């Protein structure tokens, strides 16, 4: 009789555990995703100049971004990505030019270096002063 009660309790436990099982979330994927975004940063205080734009139409992604490099050139990257060809990027570099009239700069005058009159004397190093307090020595131990 006891074994029948144990089997019954186990069956009730298994049945109730199957009711508590977490539900599998349903993922709704867009079969034809489309988006377009872009940004542009023009910060003359920090010298940060960059921009990015991207468009997606289904599996085809096209875009470009620009960055001003520390050497004074603008890097422009045009890219495309699709399942057939993968990711492809074309990188161009353009020098930054300042628009305005051309200026003629006269060469700097040549100046002879000044003569060396005398070398500076080497610094004199003084001995360090004696400490104000002598270190305390340990007391001898007597047995």
Residue frames as qw, qx, qy, qz and C-alpha x, y, z in Angstrom:
[[0.000, 0.884, 0.467, 0.000, 0.00, 0.00, 0.00],
 [0.311, -0.785, 0.094, 0.527, 2.83, 2.40, 0.82],
 [0.411, -0.127, 0.580, 0.692, 4.46, 1.85, -2.54],
 [0.206, 0.648, 0.643, 0.352, 1.21, 2.80, -4.32],
 [0.153, -0.938, -0.224, 0.216, 1.11, 6.10, -2.43],
 [0.409, -0.561, 0.356, 0.626, 4.75, 6.86, -3.31],
 [0.359, 0.203, 0.683, 0.603, 4.11, 6.13, -7.02],
 [0.071, 0.824, 0.545, 0.136, 0.99, 8.30, -6.95],
 [0.259, -0.875, -0.015, 0.408, 2.89, 11.24, -5.36],
 [0.424, -0.303, 0.524, 0.674, 5.67, 10.90, -7.96],
 [0.280, 0.468, 0.692, 0.473, 3.15, 10.93, -10.82],
 [0.061, -0.927, -0.365, 0.065, 1.45, 14.03, -9.41],
 [0.376, -0.714, 0.202, 0.555, 4.86, 15.74, -9.08],
 [0.397, -0.018, 0.630, 0.667, 5.83, 14.97, -12.69],
 [0.163, 0.685, 0.639, 0.309, 2.46, 16.17, -13.97],
 [0.160, -0.941, -0.209, 0.211, 2.64, 19.44, -12.03],
 [0.441, -0.514, 0.349, 0.647, 6.24, 20.06, -13.13],
 [0.368, 0.263, 0.647, 0.613, 5.24, 19.82, -16.78],
 [0.034, 0.865, 0.484, 0.127, 2.63, 22.53, -16.21],
 [0.319, -0.876, 0.017, 0.361, 5.22, 24.94, -14.77],
 [0.677, 0.031, 0.368, 0.636, 7.72, 24.57, -17.61],
 [0.002, -0.605, 0.047, 0.794, 8.66, 27.96, -19.09],
 [0.652, 0.671, 0.338, -0.108, 7.06, 28.90, -22.35],
 [0.600, 0.022, 0.377, 0.705, 9.30, 29.22, -25.39],
 [0.119, 0.676, 0.079, -0.723, 9.33, 32.85, -26.57],
 [0.646, 0.593, 0.450, 0.168, 8.08, 33.44, -30.07],
 [0.314, -0.436, 0.280, 0.796, 10.63, 35.27, -32.21],
 [0.510, 0.766, 0.383, -0.075, 9.08, 37.42, -34.87],
 [0.447, -0.300, 0.387, 0.749, 11.73, 38.20, -37.43],
 [0.415, 0.723, 0.014, -0.552, 11.08, 40.76, -40.12],
 [0.823, 0.220, 0.458, 0.253, 11.41, 38.91, -43.44],
 [0.502, 0.599, 0.196, 0.592, 12.40, 42.11, -45.29],
 [0.411, -0.693, -0.245, 0.540, 14.12, 44.52, -42.86],
 [0.367, 0.671, 0.175, 0.620, 14.54, 48.14, -43.93],
 [0.393, -0.820, -0.198, 0.366, 16.16, 51.04, -42.14],
 [0.481, 0.622, -0.007, 0.618, 18.22, 54.14, -42.75],
 [0.485, -0.832, -0.139, 0.231, 20.26, 56.17, -40.29],
 [0.591, 0.484, -0.102, 0.637, 23.13, 58.60, -40.14],
 [0.428, -0.844, -0.152, 0.285, 24.99, 61.04, -37.93],
 [0.518, 0.625, -0.076, 0.579, 27.51, 63.83, -38.33],
 [0.575, -0.698, -0.168, 0.392, 29.88, 65.26, -35.69],
 [0.427, 0.662, -0.021, 0.616, 31.56, 68.66, -36.21],
 [0.575, -0.783, -0.153, 0.182, 33.32, 69.61, -32.94],
 [0.458, 0.740, -0.207, 0.447, 35.90, 72.35, -33.49],
 [0.444, -0.786, 0.329, -0.277, 36.73, 72.50, -29.77],
 [0.762, -0.359, 0.537, 0.048, 38.11, 68.95, -29.64],
 [0.155, 0.533, -0.676, -0.485, 38.85, 68.56, -33.35],
 [0.417, 0.110, 0.901, -0.054, 36.48, 65.61, -33.69],
 [0.509, 0.418, -0.220, -0.719, 35.04, 65.46, -37.22],
 [0.118, -0.042, 0.978, 0.166, 33.29, 62.29, -38.35],
 [0.629, 0.182, 0.019, -0.756, 30.12, 61.07, -39.97],
 [0.171, -0.019, 0.981, 0.093, 28.31, 57.86, -40.83],
 [0.649, 0.215, 0.017, -0.730, 25.30, 56.89, -42.91],
 [0.124, -0.082, 0.982, 0.113, 23.83, 53.47, -43.61],
 [0.672, 0.149, -0.085, -0.720, 20.84, 52.10, -45.52],
 [0.238, -0.069, 0.969, 0.005, 19.39, 48.60, -45.47],
 [0.676, 0.226, -0.147, -0.686, 16.92, 47.18, -47.92],
 [0.972, 0.042, -0.174, -0.152, 16.33, 43.49, -47.20],
 [0.894, -0.270, 0.089, 0.347, 19.69, 41.73, -47.14],
 [0.564, 0.499, 0.042, 0.656, 21.55, 44.54, -48.96],
 [0.404, -0.828, -0.151, 0.360, 23.35, 47.01, -46.68],
 [0.542, 0.522, 0.044, 0.657, 25.16, 50.05, -48.10],
 [0.369, -0.906, -0.149, 0.141, 26.82, 52.87, -46.26],
 [0.565, 0.503, -0.207, 0.621, 29.83, 55.10, -45.78],
 [0.505, -0.816, -0.169, 0.226, 31.66, 56.83, -42.99],
 [0.438, 0.709, -0.190, 0.519, 34.28, 59.57, -42.79],
 [0.687, -0.646, -0.115, 0.312, 36.92, 60.21, -40.16],
 [0.253, 0.893, -0.291, 0.231, 39.57, 62.93, -39.93],
 [0.895, -0.095, -0.260, 0.349, 42.82, 61.18, -39.07],
 [0.483, -0.780, 0.004, 0.397, 45.52, 62.74, -36.87],
 [0.544, -0.127, 0.390, 0.732, 47.84, 63.17, -39.86],
 [0.155, 0.502, -0.028, -0.850, 45.43, 65.70, -41.39],
 [0.213, 0.039, -0.757, -0.616, 43.75, 63.52, -43.99],
 [0.688, 0.035, 0.251, -0.680, 40.12, 62.54, -44.28],
 [0.084, -0.084, 0.982, 0.147, 39.48, 58.80, -44.52],
 [0.662, 0.164, -0.013, -0.731, 36.32, 57.88, -46.44],
 [0.173, -0.073, 0.982, 0.037, 35.07, 54.28, -46.36],
 [0.671, 0.140, -0.174, -0.707, 32.26, 53.18, -48.69],
 [0.160, -0.154, 0.971, -0.086, 30.94, 49.68, -47.99],
 [0.732, -0.003, -0.287, -0.617, 28.32, 47.17, -49.08],
 [0.218, -0.188, 0.929, -0.230, 27.26, 43.88, -47.53],
 [0.782, 0.096, -0.150, -0.597, 25.01, 41.16, -48.88],
 [0.851, -0.225, 0.458, -0.125, 24.71, 37.38, -48.47],
 [0.879, 0.459, 0.058, 0.114, 26.22, 36.64, -51.89],
 [0.539, 0.648, -0.258, 0.471, 29.38, 38.80, -51.82],
 [0.646, -0.383, -0.405, 0.522, 29.84, 39.35, -48.07],
 [0.194, -0.916, -0.102, 0.335, 31.28, 42.61, -46.73],
 [0.646, 0.343, 0.185, 0.657, 33.23, 44.78, -49.17],
 [0.202, -0.897, -0.130, 0.371, 34.80, 48.13, -48.35],
 [0.584, 0.544, 0.084, 0.596, 36.60, 50.72, -50.45],
 [0.454, -0.728, -0.156, 0.489, 38.86, 53.10, -48.49],
 [0.446, 0.695, 0.094, 0.556, 39.89, 56.49, -49.85],
 [0.477, -0.563, -0.204, 0.643, 42.10, 59.13, -48.28],
 [0.291, 0.796, 0.235, 0.475, 41.82, 62.80, -49.16],
 [0.404, -0.031, -0.310, 0.860, 43.99, 65.64, -47.88],
 [0.072, -0.833, -0.476, 0.273, 42.17, 68.37, -46.03],
 [0.375, 0.292, 0.193, 0.859, 42.49, 71.62, -47.98],
 [0.054, -0.636, -0.396, 0.660, 41.64, 75.07, -46.77],
 [0.383, 0.692, 0.469, 0.393, 39.73, 77.08, -49.36],
 [0.171, -0.909, -0.055, 0.376, 41.02, 80.59, -49.90],
 [0.477, 0.847, -0.235, 0.019, 43.52, 82.62, -51.92],
 [0.879, 0.076, -0.197, 0.427, 47.02, 81.30, -52.30],
 [0.308, -0.941, 0.126, 0.065, 49.48, 83.03, -50.00],
 [0.686, 0.509, -0.335, 0.398, 53.12, 83.66, -50.77],
 [0.679, -0.723, 0.018, 0.123, 55.32, 83.21, -47.74],
 [0.293, 0.826, -0.450, 0.171, 58.78, 84.81, -47.72],
 [0.820, 0.014, -0.498, 0.282, 61.58, 82.51, -46.63],
 [0.586, -0.797, -0.071, 0.123, 62.82, 82.98, -43.08],
 [0.228, 0.866, -0.419, 0.152, 66.11, 84.88, -42.73],
 [0.861, 0.041, -0.406, 0.302, 69.23, 82.86, -42.01],
 [0.341, -0.864, 0.248, -0.277, 70.63, 83.69, -38.59],
 [0.517, 0.395, -0.693, 0.311, 74.05, 82.55, -37.41],
 [0.726, -0.505, -0.461, 0.077, 74.04, 80.68, -34.11],
 [0.264, -0.910, 0.211, -0.240, 75.15, 82.63, -31.05],
 [0.496, 0.442, -0.676, 0.319, 78.68, 81.83, -29.84],
 [0.788, -0.498, -0.355, 0.063, 79.14, 79.83, -26.68],
 [0.007, -0.858, 0.326, -0.397, 80.92, 82.04, -24.16],
 [0.019, -0.415, 0.827, -0.379, 81.55, 79.69, -21.27],
 [0.567, -0.239, -0.773, -0.156, 80.21, 76.47, -19.93],
 [0.568, -0.658, 0.042, -0.492, 78.22, 76.52, -16.72],
 [0.017, 0.459, -0.823, 0.334, 80.13, 75.21, -13.71],
 [0.543, -0.196, -0.812, -0.087, 79.15, 71.83, -12.32],
 [0.542, -0.694, -0.056, -0.471, 76.97, 72.02, -9.22],
 [0.136, 0.399, -0.770, 0.478, 78.70, 71.53, -5.87],
 [0.737, -0.377, -0.498, -0.259, 77.17, 68.75, -3.83],
 [0.211, -0.578, 0.549, -0.566, 77.36, 69.14, -0.04],
 [0.261, -0.004, -0.947, 0.188, 77.45, 66.24, 2.37],
 [0.508, -0.571, -0.505, -0.401, 74.15, 65.38, 3.98],
 [0.237, -0.599, 0.435, -0.629, 73.79, 66.71, 7.56],
 [0.158, 0.061, -0.939, 0.298, 73.97, 64.31, 10.48],
 [0.430, -0.532, -0.645, -0.342, 70.60, 63.02, 11.75],
 [0.299, -0.620, 0.223, -0.690, 69.14, 64.75, 14.80],
 [0.773, -0.370, 0.382, -0.346, 68.41, 61.51, 16.61],
 [0.093, 0.406, -0.902, -0.113, 70.58, 58.40, 16.61],
 [0.742, -0.119, -0.521, -0.404, 68.77, 55.12, 15.99],
 [0.624, -0.499, 0.445, -0.405, 67.97, 53.23, 19.19],
 [0.369, 0.326, -0.870, -0.035, 69.89, 50.00, 19.59],
 [0.801, -0.352, -0.386, -0.293, 68.17, 46.95, 21.06],
 [0.484, -0.666, 0.482, -0.301, 68.92, 46.03, 24.66],
 [0.328, 0.326, -0.887, 0.002, 71.11, 43.00, 25.21],
 [0.849, -0.305, -0.215, -0.375, 69.39, 39.90, 26.53],
 [0.035, -0.482, 0.800, -0.355, 70.73, 38.25, 29.63],
 [0.784, -0.157, -0.537, -0.269, 69.92, 34.69, 30.54]]
